[in-house]
Amino acid sequence: MRRFRFRYKETIATIITESEEYFEVAVKAILEARSEIERYIEFNPYFYISYEPLDCEGKIVGRMCKASKIANVGPMASVAGTIASYAVEKMIEKGARIAIVDNGGDIVIHSDREIVVGVYPSNVAFKIEPKYIYAVCTSSGKIGHSVSFGYADAATIFAEDGSIADALATALCNEIKEEFKAEDVKRVVEEFWKKFSKYIDGVFVAKDDIFAFTGNIEFAKAEVKPDLITRG
């Protein structure tokens, strides 16, 4: 596998695949997805700033609006996961056996082998078995430039749909308040799982020295390597 970096405007991505050919496919797909989103924002500026679900249609923005309704957040809450999903899909179409796009912490995976995904800023990692398409999306109230109303170090959702995983990660992080203790975080994680388990495989939250998780997720040992983190 080869690791590539790509940065364009707000998009900061790590792309892992077999060759530069598939990397170029991913870059083209990312730019195509961004172009549709940017055109739609020109048509409807409220799409960019809304914290509420919206109705819309389109190859990319339509997915974002669908996810926003499920999670009850604004459509831009799913932008990174949606773009990553689209890039991975295009790589698969061209024949990639390994297609991993980490779009600023929202990761979409197509793999013929086991992949270990670490969740920053914790020391926790997870095993992802070979999957056609799988998403591990994380929102943080303390790290990154995305808007969050929560205080989780990391709120992570595991799911087959990257748009939904990204939107629900935002919704989950919003529920973690600054004053929360361990029992509060555990309660939110359990309630979130009960509400959204038909869409997702697992939930993980890290806040300070508190960890809470549930669902069909498998932990793994991993060494934290700061140079592998996708960030600006």
N, C-alpha and C positions, 0 to 999 in steps of 0.2 A: 504494500500500500504506500501511496505517496501523499504527503500533506502539503496543501497549498493555502495561501492566504489571499483574501480578496477584500478590498475596501472601496466603497463608492458611496459618497454622501453619508447617510446615517447607517448604511449597511457595513458591518464589520464581520466577515465570515471566515471560518476555517472549513476547507473542503478536503475530504479524504477519499481517494479513489485510486484506481490502478494506473492511470496515465493522464498526461496533460490533455489528451483529446477529451476525456470526460470532464476534466476541470473546465475546459472552454465551453462545453455544453452547459455546465452549471452556471457559469458567468452569464452566458447569453440568456438563460432562463431567468436568472435573478434580475437582469436589466429589463427583460420583457415584463416581468411581474411588476416591478417598480414603475415602469412606464404606464401600465394600466391604472395603477393606484394613483399616480400623480395626475393623470388625465381626469380621473374621476373626482379628485379633490378640486380641480379647477372648475368642474361642472357643479359640484356640491361641496363647498368648503366645510360645511357642518360635519361631514364625514370624518374630517381630520381631528376635530376637537370634541366630538360628542362622547360623553361618558355613559350614554344610554344606547341600547340596541337600535339599529336602523334597518329599514327595508332597502335592498338594492339588488341589482342583477349584474352579472359579469363573471368572466372566467376566474378572476382572482378576487375581486371585491365581493362577489356573490358568496364565496366561501367565508369571507371575513364577517359578513352580515349574518350568515347562518350561525356561525360560532358565537357571535356576540349575543344572539337571542338565547342560546342555550345557557351561556354563562351570566347573562344579564350585565354585560359590560359594553363599552363602546367598541366599534368594529376595529379600531386601530390596536386594540389589545391583542389581536391575533395576527398582526402584520408579519412579525418575524417568522412565526411558525408556518404561516401560509406561504411565504416566499421560499422558505427552506423546503417545504413539501413539494412545491412546484418544480424546484430545481432537481430534487431527487427523482421525481417522476420522469423528467426529461432525460436524466442520466440513465435510468432504467430502460427507457425506450431505445436508447442508442446502444444498449448492451452491457452496461456496467454491472459487474458482480458485486462491487463495493461502491456504495454511493452514500456518503455521510456529509451532511451540511449542518454545521454549527453556526447558526446566525445569531451571534451575540448571546449565546447561552440557551437558545431554543434549537434543539438538535433533532434532526430527522434522519433516520437510518434505513438503509437497504443493505443487507449483508448476508453472505453465505457462511459466515463464521461468527462465533461469539465475540461480542464487543463489550468492553468495560467502560462505563460512563461515570465519571466523578462529578459530584455536585459541589461547586465552589460557593461559599467559602468554608464548607465543612470538610472533614476528612473522610466523608462517606462516598462510596461508589457502589454501582449496581451492575449486575450481569444482564446483558441483553442477548438472548439467544438468537440464532439466525432468523431474520424476519424479512418479509417482503417490503413492508413499510412500517416503521415504528417511530414514535415521537417521545422525546424526553424534554419537556419544556419547563423552564424555571423562571420565576419572577422574584424580584427582591425589592424590599422597601429601603434598602441601605446601599445597594450597589447598582450602578448603571444609570442611564439617562431617562429610562422609561418612567412614566408617571405611575406612582403607586400610592395607595392610601393606607398601606399596611406597614408593619415593622418586622417582617420576617427577614432573616438573613437569606433564606432560600425557601421558596414554596414551589415544589416540583410535582408535575403531573405526568404520568405514564399512560400513553394511549396510542391507538392506531391512527388517529387523525391529528395531524399537526396543528391545524387551525383551532380545533376544539381544545387540544392540550394547552396551547398558548393562552387562549382566552380564559380557560379555567384556572391556569396558574396565576393569572392576574387576579381573578375573583378570589382565589384562595388566599393569596398574599394580603388582599384588602381586608380579610377577616381577622388577621393576626394583629392585635393591638399592642401598643408599647408596654402597657402595664401587665400583659398576660403572664401568668405563671404556667408551670408544666401542665396542671390539670385543665387550664383554659385551652392551651394549644391542642392537647389530646382530644378535648371535646369538639373543637372545630374540625379537626381531621376526621373524626368518626362521623360527624354530621355531614360533612362534605362528601365522604364516601357513600353514605346512605343515599344522598340526594343525586349523585352523579355516576354511580357505579355502572350504569348501563352504557356510559360513554367512555369510561376509563378503566385502566388496569390497576392503578395504584396512586397513592398520595404520600408525599414526604414533606415535612416541614422542619427547618432548623431555625431556631431563634436563640441567640446567645449560647448557652450551654444546654439548651433543651432540644431534643430530637423526638419527633412523633411521626409514625408511619402506619399505613395499612394497605391492604390489597395484595395482588399477586405480583410481588416484586422480590427480587433476590439480591442480597447484599454481596459485595465482593471486596477483597482486599486490594488497595491501590495506594500508590505513593503520589502525593500531591506534587505536580510539576508545574510551577507557575508559568513557564514559557509555553505550555500547551493551552492555556486559558485564552479563549477568544474575547478580546476586550480592546478598547481604544487606548 
